[in-house]
Amino acid sequence: MMTEKATIEVFTSEDCGRCETVLKRANKVSKQTNAEVVVRDIEQDRSIALARGVFSVPTTVVDEEVTLQGVPSSDEIRDAAVR
């Protein structure tokens, strides 16, 4: 059975020290699952962040739904992306 490719959005900010860790993990999951990773700056993409219900960084959104806040493990991101 073929599933659609997930989109993983990682909301970040310029001064977010933990965001780089989340991005590395999301990119790792992307390679394993063929998911697309989109990096969004919470300030520059304010309207998208508000539409998704994102108010803090890092926040990981999978297929337009807030899925994980803070610094999730690679396994947590993968589980969200392949559900």
Biopython code that builds the backbone (N, CA, C, O; Angstrom):
import numpy as np
from Bio.PDB.StructureBuilder import StructureBuilder

atoms = [
    (1, "MET", "N", (0.842, -1.179, 0.000)),
    (1, "MET", "CA", (0.000, 0.000, 0.000)),
    (1, "MET", "C", (0.884, 1.238, 0.000)),
    (1, "MET", "O", (1.794, 1.346, 0.823)),
    (2, "MET", "N", (0.637, 2.151, -0.889)),
    (2, "MET", "CA", (1.447, 3.364, -1.001)),
    (2, "MET", "C", (0.833, 4.461, -0.129)),
    (2, "MET", "O", (-0.370, 4.713, -0.199)),
    (3, "THR", "N", (1.655, 5.106, 0.687)),
    (3, "THR", "CA", (1.174, 6.212, 1.501)),
    (3, "THR", "C", (1.731, 7.512, 0.944)),
    (3, "THR", "O", (2.783, 7.535, 0.305)),
    (4, "GLU", "N", (1.008, 8.585, 1.198)),
    (4, "GLU", "CA", (1.480, 9.889, 0.740)),
    (4, "GLU", "C", (2.711, 10.299, 1.525)),
    (4, "GLU", "O", (2.897, 9.918, 2.681)),
    (5, "LYS", "N", (3.544, 11.085, 0.866)),
    (5, "LYS", "CA", (4.748, 11.597, 1.514)),
    (5, "LYS", "C", (4.347, 12.651, 2.542)),
    (5, "LYS", "O", (3.611, 13.586, 2.228)),
    (6, "ALA", "N", (4.831, 12.493, 3.764)),
    (6, "ALA", "CA", (4.532, 13.448, 4.833)),
    (6, "ALA", "C", (5.356, 14.718, 4.647)),
    (6, "ALA", "O", (6.442, 14.698, 4.067)),
    (7, "THR", "N", (4.819, 15.809, 5.147)),
    (7, "THR", "CA", (5.548, 17.069, 5.196)),
    (7, "THR", "C", (5.819, 17.393, 6.657)),
    (7, "THR", "O", (4.896, 17.515, 7.463)),
    (8, "ILE", "N", (7.095, 17.530, 6.985)),
    (8, "ILE", "CA", (7.518, 17.873, 8.345)),
    (8, "ILE", "C", (7.957, 19.322, 8.334)),
    (8, "ILE", "O", (8.947, 19.668, 7.689)),
    (9, "GLU", "N", (7.229, 20.173, 9.044)),
    (9, "GLU", "CA", (7.607, 21.580, 9.166)),
    (9, "GLU", "C", (8.243, 21.778, 10.539)),
    (9, "GLU", "O", (7.672, 21.385, 11.557)),
    (10, "VAL", "N", (9.417, 22.384, 10.564)),
    (10, "VAL", "CA", (10.081, 22.697, 11.820)),
    (10, "VAL", "C", (10.092, 24.206, 11.961)),
    (10, "VAL", "O", (10.731, 24.914, 11.182)),
    (11, "PHE", "N", (9.372, 24.692, 12.972)),
    (11, "PHE", "CA", (9.331, 26.134, 13.237)),
    (11, "PHE", "C", (10.492, 26.492, 14.146)),
    (11, "PHE", "O", (10.688, 25.893, 15.203)),
    (12, "THR", "N", (11.256, 27.485, 13.708)),
    (12, "THR", "CA", (12.473, 27.895, 14.391)),
    (12, "THR", "C", (12.479, 29.410, 14.581)),
    (12, "THR", "O", (11.549, 30.109, 14.178)),
    (13, "SER", "N", (13.539, 29.893, 15.198)),
    (13, "SER", "CA", (13.810, 31.328, 15.246)),
    (13, "SER", "C", (15.316, 31.504, 15.223)),
    (13, "SER", "O", (16.074, 30.564, 15.462)),
    (14, "GLU", "N", (15.728, 32.710, 14.934)),
    (14, "GLU", "CA", (17.153, 33.006, 14.799)),
    (14, "GLU", "C", (17.949, 32.680, 16.058)),
    (14, "GLU", "O", (19.095, 32.238, 15.979)),
    (15, "ASP", "N", (17.338, 32.901, 17.214)),
    (15, "ASP", "CA", (18.062, 32.717, 18.474)),
    (15, "ASP", "C", (17.702, 31.420, 19.202)),
    (15, "ASP", "O", (17.920, 31.307, 20.408)),
    (16, "CYS", "N", (17.162, 30.456, 18.486)),
    (16, "CYS", "CA", (16.758, 29.182, 19.086)),
    (16, "CYS", "C", (17.919, 28.192, 19.048)),
    (16, "CYS", "O", (18.254, 27.666, 17.986)),
    (17, "GLY", "N", (18.519, 27.941, 20.178)),
    (17, "GLY", "CA", (19.645, 27.019, 20.248)),
    (17, "GLY", "C", (19.249, 25.567, 20.060)),
    (17, "GLY", "O", (20.031, 24.775, 19.532)),
    (18, "ARG", "N", (18.048, 25.206, 20.483)),
    (18, "ARG", "CA", (17.604, 23.811, 20.396)),
    (18, "ARG", "C", (17.048, 23.456, 19.022)),
    (18, "ARG", "O", (16.883, 22.276, 18.711)),
    (19, "CYS", "N", (16.760, 24.450, 18.205)),
    (19, "CYS", "CA", (16.153, 24.208, 16.894)),
    (19, "CYS", "C", (17.074, 23.418, 15.965)),
    (19, "CYS", "O", (16.601, 22.603, 15.174)),
    (20, "GLU", "N", (18.366, 23.649, 16.052)),
    (20, "GLU", "CA", (19.312, 22.936, 15.181)),
    (20, "GLU", "C", (19.249, 21.430, 15.426)),
    (20, "GLU", "O", (19.344, 20.639, 14.488)),
    (21, "THR", "N", (19.089, 21.037, 16.687)),
    (21, "THR", "CA", (18.969, 19.614, 17.018)),
    (21, "THR", "C", (17.723, 19.019, 16.376)),
    (21, "THR", "O", (17.767, 17.922, 15.818)),
    (22, "VAL", "N", (16.615, 19.745, 16.457)),
    (22, "VAL", "CA", (15.366, 19.262, 15.870)),
    (22, "VAL", "C", (15.501, 19.157, 14.351)),
    (22, "VAL", "O", (15.031, 18.191, 13.751)),
    (23, "LEU", "N", (16.137, 20.144, 13.735)),
    (23, "LEU", "CA", (16.325, 20.113, 12.274)),
    (23, "LEU", "C", (17.167, 18.908, 11.854)),
    (23, "LEU", "O", (16.847, 18.244, 10.868)),
    (24, "LYS", "N", (18.234, 18.624, 12.589)),
    (24, "LYS", "CA", (19.071, 17.462, 12.270)),
    (24, "LYS", "C", (18.261, 16.180, 12.361)),
    (24, "LYS", "O", (18.379, 15.302, 11.506)),
    (25, "ARG", "N", (17.441, 16.073, 13.393)),
    (25, "ARG", "CA", (16.622, 14.868, 13.562)),
    (25, "ARG", "C", (15.552, 14.769, 12.477)),
    (25, "ARG", "O", (15.296, 13.682, 11.960)),
    (26, "ALA", "N", (14.932, 15.883, 12.130)),
    (26, "ALA", "CA", (13.917, 15.876, 11.072)),
    (26, "ALA", "C", (14.533, 15.479, 9.733)),
    (26, "ALA", "O", (13.930, 14.723, 8.973)),
    (27, "ASN", "N", (15.722, 15.981, 9.445)),
    (27, "ASN", "CA", (16.407, 15.617, 8.195)),
    (27, "ASN", "C", (16.777, 14.134, 8.175)),
    (27, "ASN", "O", (16.713, 13.491, 7.127)),
    (28, "LYS", "N", (17.159, 13.599, 9.318)),
    (28, "LYS", "CA", (17.455, 12.168, 9.414)),
    (28, "LYS", "C", (16.201, 11.356, 9.101)),
    (28, "LYS", "O", (16.251, 10.389, 8.341)),
    (29, "VAL", "N", (15.085, 11.754, 9.690)),
    (29, "VAL", "CA", (13.818, 11.061, 9.444)),
    (29, "VAL", "C", (13.417, 11.192, 7.980)),
    (29, "VAL", "O", (12.893, 10.246, 7.391)),
    (30, "SER", "N", (13.657, 12.346, 7.397)),
    (30, "SER", "CA", (13.331, 12.563, 5.988)),
    (30, "SER", "C", (14.049, 11.555, 5.094)),
    (30, "SER", "O", (13.468, 11.014, 4.154)),
    (31, "LYS", "N", (15.305, 11.317, 5.399)),
    (31, "LYS", "CA", (16.077, 10.352, 4.605)),
    (31, "LYS", "C", (15.543, 8.933, 4.772)),
    (31, "LYS", "O", (15.616, 8.122, 3.849)),
    (32, "GLN", "N", (15.006, 8.642, 5.951)),
    (32, "GLN", "CA", (14.497, 7.292, 6.226)),
    (32, "GLN", "C", (13.093, 7.075, 5.661)),
    (32, "GLN", "O", (12.736, 5.955, 5.296)),
    (33, "THR", "N", (12.306, 8.136, 5.589)),
    (33, "THR", "CA", (10.887, 7.982, 5.245)),
    (33, "THR", "C", (10.491, 8.683, 3.951)),
    (33, "THR", "O", (9.354, 8.547, 3.500)),
    (34, "ASN", "N", (11.410, 9.428, 3.349)),
    (34, "ASN", "CA", (11.131, 10.215, 2.153)),
    (34, "ASN", "C", (10.178, 11.385, 2.429)),
    (34, "ASN", "O", (9.569, 11.924, 1.504)),
    (35, "ALA", "N", (10.054, 11.770, 3.691)),
    (35, "ALA", "CA", (9.233, 12.934, 4.040)),
    (35, "ALA", "C", (9.943, 14.208, 3.587)),
    (35, "ALA", "O", (11.168, 14.238, 3.471)),
    (36, "GLU", "N", (9.175, 15.240, 3.337)),
    (36, "GLU", "CA", (9.735, 16.542, 2.970)),
    (36, "GLU", "C", (9.880, 17.377, 4.235)),
    (36, "GLU", "O", (8.953, 17.452, 5.041)),
    (37, "VAL", "N", (11.044, 18.007, 4.411)),
    (37, "VAL", "CA", (11.276, 18.882, 5.560)),
    (37, "VAL", "C", (11.221, 20.330, 5.085)),
    (37, "VAL", "O", (11.888, 20.717, 4.125)),
    (38, "VAL", "N", (10.404, 21.119, 5.787)),
    (38, "VAL", "CA", (10.293, 22.543, 5.502)),
    (38, "VAL", "C", (10.667, 23.291, 6.775)),
    (38, "VAL", "O", (10.095, 23.046, 7.837)),
    (39, "VAL", "N", (11.630, 24.205, 6.665)),
    (39, "VAL", "CA", (12.057, 25.010, 7.800)),
    (39, "VAL", "C", (11.314, 26.340, 7.745)),
    (39, "VAL", "O", (11.323, 27.028, 6.725)),
    (40, "ARG", "N", (10.672, 26.692, 8.857)),
    (40, "ARG", "CA", (9.920, 27.949, 8.909)),
    (40, "ARG", "C", (10.395, 28.794, 10.078)),
    (40, "ARG", "O", (10.491, 28.309, 11.205)),
    (41, "ASP", "N", (10.690, 30.045, 9.810)),
    (41, "ASP", "CA", (11.036, 31.003, 10.853)),
    (41, "ASP", "C", (9.729, 31.538, 11.431)),
    (41, "ASP", "O", (8.885, 32.045, 10.693)),
    (42, "ILE", "N", (9.561, 31.429, 12.738)),
    (42, "ILE", "CA", (8.296, 31.799, 13.365)),
    (42, "ILE", "C", (7.968, 33.282, 13.172)),
    (42, "ILE", "O", (6.797, 33.661, 13.160)),
    (43, "GLU", "N", (8.993, 34.114, 13.023)),
    (43, "GLU", "CA", (8.749, 35.542, 12.792)),
    (43, "GLU", "C", (8.403, 35.819, 11.333)),
    (43, "GLU", "O", (7.438, 36.526, 11.044)),
    (44, "GLN", "N", (9.191, 35.261, 10.414)),
    (44, "GLN", "CA", (8.967, 35.518, 8.989)),
    (44, "GLN", "C", (7.714, 34.823, 8.470)),
    (44, "GLN", "O", (7.064, 35.313, 7.546)),
    (45, "ASP", "N", (7.378, 33.683, 9.065)),
    (45, "ASP", "CA", (6.200, 32.924, 8.640)),
    (45, "ASP", "C", (5.108, 32.986, 9.702)),
    (45, "ASP", "O", (4.448, 31.988, 9.990)),
    (46, "ARG", "N", (4.928, 34.171, 10.278)),
    (46, "ARG", "CA", (3.983, 34.370, 11.379)),
    (46, "ARG", "C", (2.569, 33.902, 11.027)),
    (46, "ARG", "O", (1.923, 33.249, 11.846)),
    (47, "SER", "N", (2.073, 34.222, 9.828)),
    (47, "SER", "CA", (0.699, 33.849, 9.472)),
    (47, "SER", "C", (0.553, 32.328, 9.376)),
    (47, "SER", "O", (-0.479, 31.776, 9.759)),
    (48, "ILE", "N", (1.578, 31.658, 8.869)),
    (48, "ILE", "CA", (1.537, 30.187, 8.793)),
    (48, "ILE", "C", (1.608, 29.606, 10.201)),
    (48, "ILE", "O", (0.884, 28.666, 10.528)),
    (49, "ALA", "N", (2.480, 30.166, 11.029)),
    (49, "ALA", "CA", (2.599, 29.693, 12.410)),
    (49, "ALA", "C", (1.261, 29.820, 13.136)),
    (49, "ALA", "O", (0.828, 28.882, 13.806)),
    (50, "LEU", "N", (0.613, 30.958, 13.007)),
    (50, "LEU", "CA", (-0.676, 31.159, 13.667)),
    (50, "LEU", "C", (-1.733, 30.205, 13.123)),
    (50, "LEU", "O", (-2.540, 29.668, 13.882)),
    (51, "ALA", "N", (-1.728, 29.995, 11.805)),
    (51, "ALA", "CA", (-2.689, 29.079, 11.197)),
    (51, "ALA", "C", (-2.498, 27.649, 11.706)),
    (51, "ALA", "O", (-3.462, 26.889, 11.793)),
    (52, "ARG", "N", (-1.271, 27.283, 12.039)),
    (52, "ARG", "CA", (-0.965, 25.934, 12.519)),
    (52, "ARG", "C", (-1.069, 25.828, 14.045)),
    (52, "ARG", "O", (-0.978, 24.732, 14.599)),
    (53, "GLY", "N", (-1.259, 26.971, 14.725)),
    (53, "GLY", "CA", (-1.332, 26.958, 16.181)),
    (53, "GLY", "C", (0.026, 26.898, 16.848)),
    (53, "GLY", "O", (0.149, 26.401, 17.968)),
    (54, "VAL", "N", (1.056, 27.404, 16.166)),
    (54, "VAL", "CA", (2.417, 27.392, 16.705)),
    (54, "VAL", "C", (2.691, 28.719, 17.400)),
    (54, "VAL", "O", (2.560, 29.788, 16.803)),
    (55, "PHE", "N", (3.074, 28.635, 18.673)),
    (55, "PHE", "CA", (3.339, 29.847, 19.443)),
    (55, "PHE", "C", (4.732, 29.868, 20.066)),
    (55, "PHE", "O", (5.135, 30.874, 20.649)),
    (56, "SER", "N", (5.465, 28.767, 19.947)),
    (56, "SER", "CA", (6.810, 28.714, 20.519)),
    (56, "SER", "C", (7.691, 27.844, 19.629)),
    (56, "SER", "O", (7.199, 27.083, 18.796)),
    (57, "VAL", "N", (9.001, 27.971, 19.821)),
    (57, "VAL", "CA", (9.952, 27.169, 19.056)),
    (57, "VAL", "C", (10.851, 26.402, 20.012)),
    (57, "VAL", "O", (11.090, 26.861, 21.129)),
    (58, "PRO", "N", (11.346, 25.262, 19.607)),
    (58, "PRO", "CA", (11.020, 24.584, 18.364)),
    (58, "PRO", "C", (9.670, 23.869, 18.448)),
    (58, "PRO", "O", (9.307, 23.318, 19.487)),
    (59, "THR", "N", (8.948, 23.891, 17.355)),
    (59, "THR", "CA", (7.713, 23.130, 17.217)),
    (59, "THR", "C", (7.767, 22.406, 15.884)),
    (59, "THR", "O", (8.129, 22.981, 14.858)),
    (60, "THR", "N", (7.400, 21.133, 15.920)),
    (60, "THR", "CA", (7.388, 20.314, 14.720)),
    (60, "THR", "C", (5.943, 20.043, 14.329)),
    (60, "THR", "O", (5.138, 19.578, 15.136)),
    (61, "VAL", "N", (5.637, 20.342, 13.081)),
    (61, "VAL", "CA", (4.293, 20.166, 12.541)),
    (61, "VAL", "C", (4.390, 19.120, 11.433)),
    (61, "VAL", "O", (5.227, 19.229, 10.536)),
    (62, "VAL", "N", (3.531, 18.112, 11.504)),
    (62, "VAL", "CA", (3.492, 17.095, 10.453)),
    (62, "VAL", "C", (2.140, 17.187, 9.761)),
    (62, "VAL", "O", (1.090, 17.090, 10.396)),
    (63, "ASP", "N", (2.188, 17.374, 8.450)),
    (63, "ASP", "CA", (0.980, 17.480, 7.634)),
    (63, "ASP", "C", (-0.008, 18.497, 8.202)),
    (63, "ASP", "O", (-1.205, 18.233, 8.316)),
    (64, "GLU", "N", (0.528, 19.668, 8.553)),
    (64, "GLU", "CA", (-0.217, 20.845, 8.985)),
    (64, "GLU", "C", (-0.868, 20.727, 10.358)),
    (64, "GLU", "O", (-1.727, 21.540, 10.699)),
    (65, "GLU", "N", (-0.477, 19.734, 11.152)),
    (65, "GLU", "CA", (-0.987, 19.601, 12.512)),
    (65, "GLU", "C", (0.175, 19.665, 13.495)),
    (65, "GLU", "O", (1.178, 18.972, 13.322)),
    (66, "VAL", "N", (0.040, 20.507, 14.539)),
    (66, "VAL", "CA", (1.083, 20.576, 15.562)),
    (66, "VAL", "C", (1.203, 19.190, 16.172)),
    (66, "VAL", "O", (0.238, 18.631, 16.693)),
    (67, "THR", "N", (2.388, 18.662, 16.095)),
    (67, "THR", "CA", (2.609, 17.296, 16.524)),
    (67, "THR", "C", (3.511, 17.221, 17.746)),
    (67, "THR", "O", (3.217, 16.504, 18.702)),
    (68, "LEU", "N", (4.605, 17.964, 17.709)),
    (68, "LEU", "CA", (5.615, 17.848, 18.754)),
    (68, "LEU", "C", (6.170, 19.224, 19.105)),
    (68, "LEU", "O", (6.579, 19.990, 18.232)),
    (69, "GLN", "N", (6.175, 19.519, 20.405)),
    (69, "GLN", "CA", (6.778, 20.771, 20.855)),
    (69, "GLN", "C", (8.049, 20.446, 21.618)),
    (69, "GLN", "O", (8.166, 19.385, 22.231)),
    (70, "GLY", "N", (8.993, 21.364, 21.575)),
    (70, "GLY", "CA", (10.262, 21.117, 22.240)),
    (70, "GLY", "C", (11.189, 20.320, 21.341)),
    (70, "GLY", "O", (11.160, 20.468, 20.119)),
    (71, "VAL", "N", (12.012, 19.475, 21.947)),
    (71, "VAL", "CA", (13.020, 18.716, 21.198)),
    (71, "VAL", "C", (12.650, 17.230, 21.221)),
    (71, "VAL", "O", (13.027, 16.503, 22.140)),
    (72, "PRO", "N", (11.911, 16.788, 20.205)),
    (72, "PRO", "CA", (11.521, 15.377, 20.153)),
    (72, "PRO", "C", (12.677, 14.503, 19.680)),
    (72, "PRO", "O", (13.624, 14.985, 19.056)),
    (73, "SER", "N", (12.586, 13.232, 19.982)),
    (73, "SER", "CA", (13.580, 12.281, 19.486)),
    (73, "SER", "C", (13.315, 12.008, 18.010)),
    (73, "SER", "O", (12.238, 12.315, 17.498)),
    (74, "SER", "N", (14.290, 11.436, 17.337)),
    (74, "SER", "CA", (14.103, 11.037, 15.938)),
    (74, "SER", "C", (12.955, 10.044, 15.820)),
    (74, "SER", "O", (12.179, 10.102, 14.866)),
    (75, "ASP", "N", (12.841, 9.134, 16.781)),
    (75, "ASP", "CA", (11.767, 8.144, 16.758)),
    (75, "ASP", "C", (10.395, 8.808, 16.856)),
    (75, "ASP", "O", (9.457, 8.394, 16.175)),
    (76, "GLU", "N", (10.272, 9.835, 17.699)),
    (76, "GLU", "CA", (8.996, 10.538, 17.827)),
    (76, "GLU", "C", (8.623, 11.237, 16.519)),
    (76, "GLU", "O", (7.463, 11.211, 16.109)),
    (77, "ILE", "N", (9.598, 11.856, 15.868)),
    (77, "ILE", "CA", (9.338, 12.526, 14.595)),
    (77, "ILE", "C", (8.953, 11.489, 13.538)),
    (77, "ILE", "O", (8.005, 11.693, 12.780)),
    (78, "ARG", "N", (9.685, 10.384, 13.491)),
    (78, "ARG", "CA", (9.392, 9.332, 12.513)),
    (78, "ARG", "C", (7.984, 8.763, 12.733)),
    (78, "ARG", "O", (7.228, 8.585, 11.777)),
    (79, "ASP", "N", (7.639, 8.481, 13.980)),
    (79, "ASP", "CA", (6.313, 7.947, 14.276)),
    (79, "ASP", "C", (5.213, 8.890, 13.825)),
    (79, "ASP", "O", (4.184, 8.447, 13.313)),
    (80, "ALA", "N", (5.422, 10.184, 14.011)),
    (80, "ALA", "CA", (4.430, 11.170, 13.578)),
    (80, "ALA", "C", (4.341, 11.240, 12.066)),
    (80, "ALA", "O", (3.261, 11.450, 11.513)),
    (81, "ALA", "N", (5.467, 11.066, 11.399)),
    (81, "ALA", "CA", (5.511, 11.191, 9.939)),
    (81, "ALA", "C", (4.951, 9.981, 9.203)),
    (81, "ALA", "O", (4.541, 10.101, 8.048)),
    (82, "VAL", "N", (4.926, 8.831, 9.841)),
    (82, "VAL", "CA", (4.462, 7.617, 9.160)),
    (82, "VAL", "C", (3.139, 7.090, 9.697)),
    (82, "VAL", "O", (2.762, 5.958, 9.396)),
    (83, "ARG", "N", (2.449, 7.869, 10.465)),
    (83, "ARG", "CA", (1.178, 7.401, 11.037)),
    (83, "ARG", "C", (0.101, 7.245, 9.995)),
    (83, "ARG", "O", (-1.022, 6.861, 10.320)),
]
sb = StructureBuilder()
sb.init_structure("model")
sb.init_model(0)
sb.init_chain("A")
sb.init_seg("    ")
for serial, (resi, resn, name, xyz) in enumerate(atoms, 1):
    if name == "N":
        sb.init_residue(resn, " ", resi, " ")
    sb.init_atom(name, np.array(xyz, "f"), 0.0, 1.0, " ", f" {name:<3s}", serial, name[0])
structure = sb.get_structure()
